[in-house]
């Protein structure tokens, strides 16, 4: 079963006013990139999520509550991040399955052509 995790790409303090408590020194934005892992592979996807949290009032600020100023700062910060490239790494179990499949296909082809017989 695949597990989805996120790793932090960038954290930045924002000097905008919080929509909840109106302080201008507690907002922090975090950009995270999706990481998928299961029994066969590990992969980094292109999906990036952002979260804004106010440390003065200890609340998460969801996009519905963002002001125009916050949206423009988030857009600027999003352009400034450099996400890791999309990648996939096969685990040893996947390599074993691939090799076994190739051996089975080769045996079937050799048996059908008459090179080997059982």
N, C-alpha and C positions, 0 to 999 in steps of 0.2 A: 504494500500500500504506500502510495506516495505521500511524503510529508512536505508541506510548503513552509518555508522559513523566509525571513527577510533579513538582509544585512544592511547596516547603515552605510550610506554613501557620503552623506554630508549633514552636519548640523550647523545651524546658523542662528544667531540672535537677531531678532527684529526690533526695530525702534518704533514700530507702529503702536497705536493704542489698542488695547485688548477690548473686544466688543462686549465683554462681560463686566470687567472691573475698571476699565478705562485707564489702567496704568500703562506707561509706555516703556517699561524696562523688563517685562516678564515674558514676552513672547519668544518662543523658539520653534523653528521649523526643522523637521527631520525628513530627509529623503532616504527611502529604502528601496532596494532592488530585490526581486523575487529569486529565491533559490529553491530548487526542487530536488528531492533525493528519494530514491526507492532502492529496491534490491539490485536493480540492474544498472543504474546510472545516477550521476549527479549532473545537474544542469543549472546554468544561470540563464534566466529569461530576460527579455527586454522590458518587462513590466516594472514600472517605478511608481511607488506610492509616496505621498507626502502627508505629514501630520503636523499640525500646529498645536502647541501646548502652552498655556500660560502658567508660569510658576508662581505668580502672585496669588491668583485665585484658585490655582490647582485644577484647572478645567481644560479639556480638549476643545479646541475651536474647530468646528466642522465647516466645510465649504459654504454651507448655507448662511453662516453667520459672518463670512468674510466681507469686509468693506472693499471698496474699489482700490483704496491704497494698499491693502493687504494683498489683493489679487495681483496688482502690478508688481509688488515686491516678490511674490511667489513666482510669477512668470520670469522675472529677472534671475532669481536664484535657480530656477529650473534650467534656464539656458546656461548657467555657469557650471552646473555639475557635469562630470564626465562619467557616464555609466560604464561599468565593465562590459566588454563585448559578450554577446550571446555565445555560450559554449556548452559542450556536453562532454562528459568523461565517463567512459564505460567502466564498470566495476568488474572484478575477476569472474563473477558468476555469469555476466553477459558474454564475456569472451569464451567461457566454457560452452555455453549454449550455442554460440556461433560456430565454434570448431566442431562440436558434435553434429550440428545440422549439416555442415559442409561434408563431413565424413559420411553421413547417411546418404546425402545426395550423390556423392561420388560412388558409393557402393551400389546404389540403385542404377546409376548410369552404366557402370561396368557390368552389372548383372544383365541389364537389358541388351547391351551390345554383345554379350557373350564372351567377354574377356575373362570373367570369373564365373563360376557356377557354384551353387550351394547344394 
